[in-house]
Amino acid sequence: MAAESTGREGDPGRLTVIALAGIPEIQPGDDLGGLIAAAIERLLAGEPGFGPLRRDDVIVVTQKVVSKAEGAIVDLTLVAPRPEAFAFAERWQRDPRQIEVVLREARRVVRMANGVLITETAHGFVCANGGVDASNVGPASGSIVTLLPVDPDRSASGIREAVRGHLGVDVPVIVSDSFGRPWRWGIVDVAIGVSGLLPLEDLRGTVDADGRTMSSTVRAVADEIATAAELTLGKVAGRPAAIVRGARPSRGEATIRAALIPTEWDLFR
């Protein structure tokens, strides 16, 4: 990861998150970056106190609209489940076609129990259902599911380039998705793709407020920004993107793979 000094702006004790309104239902092939840029233009025109777009702002875009724009969609009516998918679905009242898609997308099945599939995706993410999602998919709900983007970092880069082309400002972009967590109920949004910022802030070797040298603290900055954005986006409001101001991430070119724990360090699988 290559860091870049940016001269961060703003008050480090204040965070502002604004959801972008007016982004329509996304269809395969839509210019998602252009639609996001247009939504930002409307926001800036309607919120003069927000000021101009800045290089230390961050755009967070939910995985669902990225997947739909890129055509990462499976028609369940064309899916023939294997016997294992039928058996698991019957036991836990799941759709066997969705189970089949999850199994097809899995690089490795970590656990199948209690109606939940935990799998490792081709990206290296370990998550429920391999990121396969049937919610908020639009008018064809019930007959289609979305998959994770093939390359979420590249997806983030494409949106970043589109916004820079339309608005003339190079703003970092995060593609986010909802993940569960070991040992805790509930989901939080995490970054599955980044462009223009470093996903981690490594504080090891620096001193804390008491002068003690920290030996293990690494902040998951991109995940924290993604979750902050999700609080304004919600799950049913039809708001798929937001601007976060005040997080002040370190700029640089990186990949979300930097945030994945290597197998030899993973204590949970």
C-alpha positions as CSV (number, residue, x, y, z in Angstrom):
1,M,0.0,0.0,0.0
2,A,1.4,3.4,-1.0
3,A,0.4,6.2,1.4
4,E,0.0,9.8,0.1
5,S,0.1,12.9,2.2
6,T,-3.0,15.0,1.6
7,G,-3.1,17.9,4.1
8,R,-6.4,16.6,5.7
9,E,-9.1,19.2,6.2
10,G,-11.8,19.7,8.7
11,D,-12.4,19.2,12.4
12,P,-11.0,15.8,13.6
13,G,-13.7,15.8,16.3
14,R,-16.7,16.0,13.9
15,L,-18.1,13.5,11.4
16,T,-20.8,14.4,8.8
17,V,-22.6,11.7,6.8
18,I,-25.1,12.6,4.2
19,A,-27.0,10.0,2.1
20,L,-27.3,10.8,-1.6
21,A,-30.9,11.1,-2.8
22,G,-32.5,10.5,-6.2
23,I,-30.4,7.6,-7.4
24,P,-32.9,5.5,-9.4
25,E,-33.4,1.7,-9.4
26,I,-30.2,0.4,-11.0
27,Q,-30.3,-1.9,-14.0
28,P,-27.4,-3.9,-15.6
29,G,-25.3,-1.6,-17.7
30,D,-26.3,1.6,-16.0
31,D,-23.6,4.3,-15.5
32,L,-23.5,4.1,-11.8
33,G,-20.6,6.5,-11.4
34,G,-22.4,9.1,-13.5
35,L,-25.6,8.7,-11.5
36,I,-23.7,9.1,-8.2
37,A,-21.9,12.2,-9.6
38,A,-25.3,13.7,-10.5
39,A,-26.6,12.9,-7.0
40,I,-23.6,14.7,-5.5
41,E,-24.2,17.7,-7.7
42,R,-27.8,17.9,-6.4
43,L,-26.6,17.6,-2.8
44,L,-24.1,20.4,-3.2
45,A,-26.7,22.6,-4.8
46,G,-29.3,21.9,-2.1
47,E,-26.9,22.0,0.8
48,P,-24.8,25.2,0.3
49,G,-23.6,25.0,3.9
50,F,-21.9,21.7,3.1
51,G,-19.5,23.4,0.9
52,P,-17.7,22.0,-2.2
53,L,-16.7,18.4,-2.6
54,R,-13.3,17.8,-1.0
55,R,-10.4,15.3,-1.6
56,D,-10.7,14.1,2.0
57,D,-14.4,13.3,1.6
58,V,-15.3,9.6,1.1
59,I,-18.0,8.2,-1.1
60,V,-19.5,5.0,0.2
61,V,-21.6,2.9,-2.2
62,T,-23.5,-0.3,-1.3
63,Q,-22.6,-3.5,-2.9
64,K,-26.1,-4.2,-4.1
65,V,-26.2,-1.3,-6.7
66,V,-22.7,-2.1,-7.8
67,S,-23.6,-5.7,-8.4
68,K,-26.8,-4.8,-10.3
69,A,-25.0,-2.2,-12.5
70,E,-22.3,-4.8,-13.3
71,G,-24.8,-7.6,-14.0
72,A,-23.7,-9.8,-11.1
73,I,-27.2,-11.3,-11.0
74,V,-28.4,-14.9,-11.1
75,D,-31.9,-15.9,-12.4
76,L,-33.1,-18.4,-9.8
77,T,-35.6,-19.9,-12.3
78,L,-32.6,-21.3,-14.2
79,V,-30.9,-22.9,-11.2
80,A,-31.0,-26.6,-10.7
81,P,-30.1,-27.4,-7.0
82,R,-27.9,-30.4,-6.1
83,P,-29.2,-32.9,-3.6
84,E,-27.2,-31.4,-0.8
85,A,-28.8,-28.0,-1.4
86,F,-32.3,-29.6,-1.4
87,A,-31.6,-31.4,1.9
88,F,-30.3,-28.4,3.7
89,A,-33.0,-26.1,2.4
90,E,-35.8,-28.6,3.4
91,R,-34.4,-28.9,6.9
92,W,-34.1,-25.2,7.5
93,Q,-36.9,-23.8,5.3
94,R,-34.6,-22.1,2.9
95,D,-34.8,-21.8,-0.9
96,P,-32.8,-24.6,-2.4
97,R,-31.9,-22.5,-5.4
98,Q,-30.3,-19.9,-3.3
99,I,-28.4,-22.5,-1.4
100,E,-27.1,-23.9,-4.7
101,V,-25.9,-20.5,-5.8
102,V,-24.1,-20.0,-2.5
103,L,-22.4,-23.4,-2.9
104,R,-21.4,-22.5,-6.5
105,E,-19.9,-19.2,-5.4
106,A,-17.9,-20.7,-2.5
107,R,-14.2,-21.3,-2.6
108,R,-14.6,-23.1,0.6
109,V,-17.5,-24.0,2.9
110,V,-16.6,-23.1,6.4
111,R,-19.8,-24.2,8.2
112,M,-23.3,-25.3,7.3
113,A,-25.5,-25.4,10.4
114,N,-28.6,-23.9,12.0
115,G,-29.8,-22.7,8.6
116,V,-26.7,-20.7,8.0
117,L,-23.9,-21.2,5.4
118,I,-20.6,-19.6,6.2
119,T,-18.4,-19.7,3.2
120,E,-15.1,-18.2,1.9
121,T,-15.6,-16.4,-1.4
122,A,-13.2,-16.1,-4.3
123,H,-12.2,-12.7,-2.9
124,G,-11.1,-14.2,0.4
125,F,-14.1,-12.9,2.4
126,V,-15.5,-15.2,5.0
127,C,-19.2,-14.4,5.4
128,A,-22.7,-15.7,5.5
129,N,-24.1,-17.0,2.3
130,G,-21.0,-16.0,0.3
131,G,-22.5,-12.5,-0.2
132,V,-25.4,-13.9,-2.2
133,D,-28.4,-11.7,-1.5
134,A,-32.1,-11.8,-2.3
135,S,-33.1,-8.6,-0.5
136,N,-33.5,-5.2,-2.2
137,V,-33.0,-6.6,-5.6
138,G,-35.8,-4.7,-7.3
139,P,-39.0,-5.6,-9.1
140,A,-37.8,-9.2,-9.8
141,S,-37.5,-9.9,-6.1
142,G,-38.0,-13.6,-5.4
143,S,-36.7,-14.8,-8.7
144,I,-33.2,-13.3,-8.7
145,V,-30.3,-12.9,-6.3
146,T,-27.2,-10.7,-6.6
147,L,-23.6,-11.9,-6.2
148,L,-20.7,-9.9,-5.0
149,P,-18.9,-7.9,-7.6
150,V,-16.1,-9.9,-9.3
151,D,-13.5,-7.2,-8.3
152,P,-14.9,-4.7,-5.8
153,D,-11.6,-2.7,-5.7
154,R,-12.0,-2.2,-9.5
155,S,-15.6,-1.3,-9.0
156,A,-14.6,1.4,-6.5
157,S,-12.0,2.7,-8.9
158,G,-14.5,2.9,-11.7
159,I,-16.9,5.0,-9.6
160,R,-14.0,7.2,-8.4
161,E,-12.9,7.8,-12.0
162,A,-16.4,8.7,-13.0
163,V,-16.9,11.1,-10.2
164,R,-13.6,12.8,-10.9
165,G,-14.5,13.0,-14.6
166,H,-17.8,14.7,-13.8
167,L,-16.9,16.9,-10.9
168,G,-13.1,17.4,-11.2
169,V,-12.4,16.2,-7.6
170,D,-10.5,13.0,-6.8
171,V,-12.6,11.5,-3.9
172,P,-11.9,8.1,-2.4
173,V,-14.6,5.4,-2.8
174,I,-15.6,2.5,-0.6
175,V,-17.9,-0.3,-1.8
176,S,-19.7,-1.7,1.3
177,D,-21.6,-4.7,2.3
178,S,-23.3,-6.1,5.4
179,F,-21.4,-8.8,7.3
180,G,-22.2,-10.6,10.6
181,R,-19.5,-11.1,13.3
182,P,-18.4,-14.0,15.4
183,W,-19.8,-14.0,18.9
184,R,-22.2,-11.1,18.4
185,W,-25.8,-10.8,17.0
186,G,-26.5,-8.2,14.3
187,I,-24.8,-7.0,11.1
188,V,-22.5,-4.1,10.4
189,D,-21.4,-2.7,7.1
190,V,-17.8,-3.3,6.1
191,A,-15.6,-2.3,3.1
192,I,-15.4,-5.0,0.4
193,G,-13.6,-2.7,-2.1
194,V,-11.6,0.5,-1.8
195,S,-10.0,3.0,-4.1
196,G,-8.0,6.1,-3.1
197,L,-7.6,5.4,0.6
198,L,-5.8,3.0,2.9
199,P,-8.2,0.6,4.5
200,L,-6.1,0.2,7.7
201,E,-4.4,2.7,10.0
202,D,-1.5,0.9,11.7
203,L,-0.8,2.5,15.0
204,R,1.7,-0.1,16.2
205,G,4.8,1.6,17.5
206,T,3.1,4.9,18.2
207,V,2.3,6.1,21.7
208,D,-1.1,6.4,23.3
209,A,-2.3,9.3,25.4
210,D,-0.4,8.0,28.4
211,G,2.8,7.6,26.6
212,R,2.6,3.8,26.3
213,T,3.8,2.3,23.0
214,M,1.0,0.5,21.3
215,S,1.9,-3.0,20.0
216,S,-1.2,-4.4,18.4
217,T,-3.6,-1.5,17.5
218,V,-4.6,-1.4,13.8
219,R,-7.7,0.6,13.1
220,A,-10.1,-0.8,10.4
221,V,-10.7,2.7,9.0
222,A,-12.5,1.7,5.8
223,D,-14.9,-0.6,7.8
224,E,-15.6,2.2,10.3
225,I,-16.4,4.6,7.5
226,A,-18.7,2.0,5.8
227,T,-20.6,1.4,9.0
228,A,-21.0,5.1,9.7
229,A,-22.5,5.5,6.2
230,E,-24.9,2.6,6.7
231,L,-26.6,4.5,9.6
232,T,-27.8,7.1,7.1
233,L,-28.5,4.6,4.2
234,G,-30.6,2.1,6.1
235,K,-31.7,-1.2,4.6
236,V,-35.1,-0.3,3.1
237,A,-34.9,3.4,2.3
238,G,-33.6,3.1,-1.3
239,R,-30.5,5.2,-0.6
240,P,-27.5,3.3,-1.9
241,A,-24.7,5.8,-1.5
242,A,-23.5,8.5,0.9
243,I,-20.7,11.0,1.4
244,V,-18.7,10.9,4.7
245,R,-16.8,14.0,5.7
246,G,-14.5,14.2,8.7
247,A,-13.2,10.7,8.8
248,R,-9.9,11.9,7.4
249,P,-8.5,8.6,6.1
250,S,-5.0,8.3,4.8
251,R,-5.0,8.6,1.0
252,G,-3.2,6.1,-1.1
253,E,-3.6,3.2,-3.6
254,A,-4.5,-0.1,-1.9
255,T,-6.6,-3.2,-2.1
256,I,-9.1,-4.4,0.4
257,R,-7.1,-7.6,0.6
258,A,-4.8,-5.7,3.0
259,A,-7.6,-6.0,5.6
260,L,-8.0,-9.8,5.4
261,I,-6.4,-11.9,8.1
262,P,-4.0,-14.5,6.7
263,T,-5.0,-18.1,7.3
264,E,-2.1,-18.6,9.7
265,W,-3.4,-15.8,12.0
266,D,-7.1,-16.7,11.8
267,L,-8.3,-18.1,15.1
268,F,-11.9,-18.6,14.1
269,R,-11.8,-21.1,11.3
